[in-house]
Amino acid sequence: MEENPNFIAENLNDICASIQQTIVATLLKKLTQAVNDFDIKEVAIAGGVSANSELRKQLKAKELDGWKVHLPKFEYCTDNGAMIAIAGKFLFEAGELGALKNPPSPRLKF
């Protein structure tokens, strides 16, 4: 069988939709398990992921199963990428540079 060098370009929308559906299904599966295991009555999402329209739609559909779902207004669905970038800019301008040998520290005190 001959490979199609344009496969990705020709199928990009389908590939992206499939990836999105897989991610949303995985998130909802884990969330549903947590709701059931811990008898959770209300669910809220936040951050950049809460801007995903498919996730929002499927979460709202869970209200038919008795879930109380809280979704932020779309304009508040941001992630911290811009915040991290500006913090990095200020550190760079102050001459505070890291090195590749420095390990990441998610609990770093500021």
C-alpha positions as CSV (number, residue, x, y, z in Angstrom):
1,M,0.0,0.0,0.0
2,E,1.3,3.4,-1.0
3,E,1.5,6.1,1.7
4,N,-0.4,9.4,1.1
5,P,2.1,12.3,1.8
6,N,-0.9,14.7,2.2
7,F,-2.8,12.5,4.6
8,I,-2.5,14.9,7.6
9,A,-3.4,18.0,5.5
10,E,-6.4,16.2,3.9
11,N,-7.7,14.8,7.2
12,L,-6.7,17.5,9.7
13,N,-10.2,18.4,10.8
14,D,-11.1,14.7,11.4
15,I,-7.8,14.1,13.2
16,C,-8.4,17.1,15.5
17,A,-12.0,16.2,16.2
18,S,-11.0,12.6,17.0
19,I,-8.3,13.8,19.4
20,Q,-10.7,16.3,21.1
21,Q,-13.4,13.6,21.5
22,T,-10.8,11.2,23.0
23,I,-9.7,13.8,25.5
24,V,-13.2,14.8,26.5
25,A,-14.3,11.2,26.8
26,T,-11.3,10.5,29.1
27,L,-11.9,13.5,31.3
28,L,-15.6,12.7,31.6
29,K,-14.9,9.1,32.4
30,K,-12.6,10.0,35.2
31,L,-14.9,12.8,36.5
32,T,-17.9,10.4,36.4
33,Q,-16.0,7.9,38.4
34,A,-15.0,10.5,41.0
35,V,-18.6,11.7,41.2
36,N,-19.9,8.2,41.8
37,D,-17.1,7.1,44.1
38,F,-17.3,10.1,46.4
39,D,-21.0,10.9,46.1
40,I,-20.2,14.4,44.7
41,K,-23.3,16.6,44.2
42,E,-21.8,19.5,42.3
43,V,-19.1,19.8,39.6
44,A,-17.2,22.8,38.5
45,I,-14.4,23.3,36.0
46,A,-12.0,26.1,35.5
47,G,-9.0,27.2,33.6
48,G,-8.2,26.9,29.9
49,V,-9.9,23.5,29.6
50,S,-13.2,25.0,30.6
51,A,-13.3,26.9,27.3
52,N,-13.6,23.7,25.3
53,S,-17.1,23.8,23.8
54,E,-17.4,20.0,23.5
55,L,-16.5,19.5,27.2
56,R,-18.9,22.2,28.2
57,K,-21.7,20.6,26.1
58,Q,-21.1,17.2,27.5
59,L,-20.9,18.4,31.1
60,K,-24.2,20.3,30.7
61,A,-25.8,17.1,29.4
62,K,-24.8,15.5,32.7
63,E,-27.4,17.7,34.4
64,L,-29.9,15.2,33.0
65,D,-28.3,12.7,35.2
66,G,-28.8,14.9,38.3
67,W,-25.4,16.6,38.3
68,K,-25.3,20.3,39.3
69,V,-22.7,21.7,36.9
70,H,-21.0,25.0,37.3
71,L,-19.3,26.5,34.2
72,P,-17.5,29.8,34.1
73,K,-18.4,32.5,31.6
74,F,-16.3,32.0,28.5
75,E,-14.4,35.2,29.0
76,Y,-13.1,33.8,32.3
77,C,-11.8,30.5,30.8
78,T,-8.2,31.3,30.6
79,D,-5.1,29.3,31.4
80,N,-1.9,30.5,33.1
81,G,0.3,30.5,30.0
82,A,0.2,34.3,29.7
83,M,0.9,34.7,33.4
84,I,3.9,32.3,33.2
85,A,5.2,34.1,30.1
86,I,5.1,37.6,31.7
87,A,6.7,36.3,34.9
88,G,9.5,34.8,32.8
89,K,9.9,38.1,31.0
90,F,10.2,40.0,34.2
91,L,12.8,37.5,35.6
92,F,14.7,37.7,32.4
93,E,14.8,41.5,32.5
94,A,16.0,41.3,36.1
95,G,18.9,39.0,35.0
96,E,17.5,36.1,36.9
97,L,18.3,33.2,34.6
98,G,18.0,29.5,35.1
99,A,20.1,26.7,33.6
100,L,19.2,23.4,32.0
101,K,20.8,21.6,34.9
102,N,18.3,23.1,37.4
103,P,15.5,20.6,38.0
104,P,11.9,21.8,37.8
105,S,10.3,22.5,41.2
106,P,6.5,22.7,41.3
107,R,6.5,23.7,45.0
108,L,9.1,26.4,44.6
109,K,8.7,29.2,47.1
110,F,8.7,32.7,45.8
